Amino acid sequence: MSFYDTLRHFADSYGLVVMLLIFLALCAWPFRPGSKNRNRAAARSIFKDGIDGE
C-alpha cells in the first residue's frame, strides 16, 4: 500500500471521527456550565458604546 493510500484510509476512517468529535465539542462549548456570563457579555458588547455611536 502506498503512502497516499495509507493517508486516504486514515482520513476516511479515523480522520472523519476526529472531525466529528471536534465539531460536536465546538457546538456544545457555549452551553457548558459557567459560560452564561461570558455569553451574555459577548451578546451585549455591541451595545456598550450606546445608540448611534454616542
Backbone as a chain_set.jsonl record, in Angstrom:
{"seq": "MSFYDTLRHFADSYGLVVMLLIFLALCAWPFRPGSKNRNRAAARSIFKDGIDGE", "coords": {"N": [[0.83, -1.167, 0.0], [0.565, 2.206, -0.835], [1.897, 5.373, 0.344], [0.055, 7.419, -0.045], [-2.347, 5.938, -0.177], [-2.429, 4.968, 2.413], [-2.712, 7.351, 3.906], [-5.136, 8.165, 2.848], [-6.857, 6.128, 3.709], [-6.706, 6.56, 6.486], [-7.843, 9.145, 6.643], [-10.405, 8.61, 5.735], [-11.428, 7.023, 7.73], [-10.514, 7.262, 10.661], [-9.921, 9.99, 10.67], [-12.341, 11.187, 9.964], [-13.891, 10.59, 12.202], [-12.51, 12.006, 14.18], [-12.835, 14.654, 13.251], [-15.617, 14.843, 13.5], [-15.941, 14.626, 16.286], [-14.584, 16.951, 17.111], [-16.243, 18.882, 15.938], [-18.671, 18.432, 17.335], [-17.846, 19.057, 19.933], [-17.235, 21.79, 19.659], [-19.755, 22.778, 19.047], [-21.116, 22.281, 21.417], [-19.736, 23.818, 23.223], [-20.576, 26.584, 23.905], [-22.703, 26.037, 25.603], [-21.859, 25.02, 27.969], [-21.614, 24.56, 31.548], [-21.311, 27.496, 33.515], [-20.643, 29.319, 31.56], [-22.449, 31.238, 31.063], [-22.359, 33.99, 31.854], [-20.189, 34.984, 30.318], [-21.16, 34.56, 27.725], [-23.404, 36.212, 27.73], [-22.168, 38.701, 28.114], [-20.722, 38.873, 25.724], [-22.807, 38.947, 23.892], [-23.998, 41.376, 24.481], [-22.028, 43.195, 23.971], [-21.957, 44.699, 21.651], [-23.567, 46.823, 22.161], [-22.32, 48.47, 23.949], [-21.236, 51.0, 23.428], [-23.353, 52.649, 23.158], [-26.29, 54.096, 21.589], [-26.207, 54.814, 18.126], [-23.473, 55.262, 18.137], [-22.737, 57.054, 20.137]], "CA": [[0.0, 0.0, 0.0], [1.373, 3.417, -0.939], [1.722, 6.369, 1.399], [-1.215, 8.082, -0.336], [-3.437, 5.044, 0.211], [-2.451, 4.929, 3.875], [-3.315, 8.599, 4.366], [-6.538, 8.166, 2.421], [-7.566, 5.237, 4.622], [-6.8, 7.256, 7.771], [-8.797, 10.245, 6.517], [-11.744, 8.048, 5.556], [-11.919, 6.333, 8.929], [-10.251, 7.947, 11.926], [-9.986, 11.435, 10.467], [-13.744, 11.569, 9.995], [-14.332, 10.507, 13.596], [-11.886, 13.115, 14.897], [-13.509, 15.886, 12.843], [-16.953, 14.827, 14.086], [-15.802, 14.931, 17.706], [-14.247, 18.366, 17.242], [-17.453, 19.619, 15.602], [-19.618, 18.312, 18.447], [-17.303, 19.798, 21.077], [-17.387, 23.216, 19.401], [-21.181, 23.103, 19.126], [-21.539, 22.199, 22.814], [-18.922, 24.729, 24.036], [-21.304, 27.714, 24.51], [-23.732, 25.572, 26.533], [-21.248, 24.403, 29.15], [-21.931, 25.282, 32.788], [-20.393, 28.564, 33.857], [-20.352, 30.221, 30.455], [-23.593, 32.128, 30.876], [-21.946, 35.392, 31.971], [-19.355, 35.336, 29.167], [-22.026, 34.617, 26.55], [-24.228, 37.418, 27.858], [-21.291, 39.854, 27.88], [-20.418, 38.916, 24.298], [-24.019, 39.329, 23.172], [-24.304, 42.785, 24.739], [-20.852, 44.04, 23.724], [-22.19, 45.619, 20.538], [-24.342, 47.952, 22.663], [-21.609, 49.153, 25.025], [-20.963, 52.383, 23.062], [-24.6, 53.398, 23.108], [-27.006, 54.145, 20.32], [-25.627, 55.672, 17.087], [-22.067, 55.524, 18.408], [-22.576, 58.216, 21.031]], "C": [[0.889, 1.251, 0.0], [1.063, 4.361, 0.222], [0.4, 7.104, 1.212], [-2.388, 7.222, 0.104], [-3.566, 4.955, 1.722], [-3.103, 6.19, 4.437], [-4.792, 8.662, 4.009], [-7.375, 7.285, 3.339], [-7.751, 5.896, 5.986], [-7.851, 8.36, 7.714], [-10.222, 9.723, 6.392], [-12.29, 7.403, 6.819], [-11.722, 7.173, 10.181], [-10.333, 9.46, 11.793], [-11.41, 11.942, 10.529], [-14.282, 11.565, 11.42], [-13.767, 11.676, 14.403], [-12.568, 14.438, 14.54], [-14.922, 15.958, 13.414], [-16.902, 15.166, 15.569], [-15.455, 16.393, 17.95], [-15.472, 19.223, 16.962], [-18.447, 19.587, 16.758], [-19.145, 19.088, 19.674], [-17.471, 21.304, 20.872], [-18.846, 23.65, 19.437], [-21.664, 23.125, 20.571], [-20.83, 23.227, 23.701], [-19.715, 25.893, 24.634], [-22.319, 27.295, 25.574], [-23.163, 24.933, 27.791], [-21.615, 25.204, 30.397], [-20.868, 26.359, 33.063], [-20.1, 29.537, 32.735], [-21.459, 31.24, 30.221], [-23.173, 33.596, 30.902], [-21.099, 35.84, 30.784], [-20.192, 35.446, 27.901], [-22.888, 35.871, 26.581], [-23.393, 38.669, 27.598], [-20.947, 39.981, 26.395], [-21.622, 39.378, 23.496], [-24.32, 40.811, 23.335], [-23.155, 43.724, 24.411], [-21.07, 45.01, 22.577], [-22.951, 46.857, 20.982], [-23.581, 48.795, 23.678], [-21.304, 50.614, 24.708], [-22.205, 53.24, 23.004], [-25.199, 53.411, 21.714], [-26.338, 55.156, 19.393], [-24.186, 56.073, 17.404], [-21.798, 56.723, 19.295], [-21.516, 57.976, 22.065]], "O": [[1.855, 1.328, 0.759], [0.104, 4.17, 0.969], [-0.301, 7.383, 2.185], [-3.334, 7.734, 0.703], [-4.673, 4.876, 2.254], [-3.943, 6.114, 5.334], [-5.603, 9.161, 4.789], [-8.487, 7.659, 3.709], [-8.826, 5.805, 6.58], [-8.66, 8.497, 8.632], [-11.153, 10.348, 6.901], [-13.504, 7.254, 6.958], [-12.683, 7.738, 10.703], [-10.773, 10.138, 12.721], [-11.667, 13.011, 11.084], [-15.05, 12.451, 11.796], [-14.475, 12.267, 15.219], [-12.849, 15.249, 15.421], [-15.377, 17.042, 13.778], [-17.742, 15.921, 16.056], [-15.968, 17.009, 18.885], [-15.718, 20.194, 17.677], [-19.005, 20.623, 17.119], [-19.951, 19.704, 20.372], [-17.814, 22.019, 21.814], [-19.141, 24.782, 19.822], [-22.541, 23.919, 20.912], [-21.279, 23.483, 24.818], [-19.531, 26.171, 25.819], [-22.749, 28.13, 26.37], [-23.907, 24.366, 28.591], [-21.897, 26.399, 30.305], [-19.675, 26.134, 32.861], [-19.366, 30.502, 32.945], [-21.396, 32.02, 29.271], [-23.6, 34.368, 30.044], [-21.269, 36.955, 30.291], [-19.957, 36.337, 27.084], [-23.076, 36.519, 25.551], [-23.856, 39.597, 26.935], [-20.888, 41.093, 25.871], [-21.475, 40.121, 22.526], [-24.844, 41.438, 22.415], [-23.296, 44.938, 24.559], [-20.421, 46.056, 22.535], [-22.981, 47.85, 20.255], [-24.141, 49.748, 24.22], [-21.128, 51.407, 25.634], [-22.108, 54.452, 22.816], [-24.667, 52.805, 20.784], [-25.947, 56.237, 19.832], [-23.735, 57.133, 16.97], [-20.736, 57.339, 19.205], [-21.253, 58.848, 22.894]]}, "num_chains": 1, "name": "protein.A"}
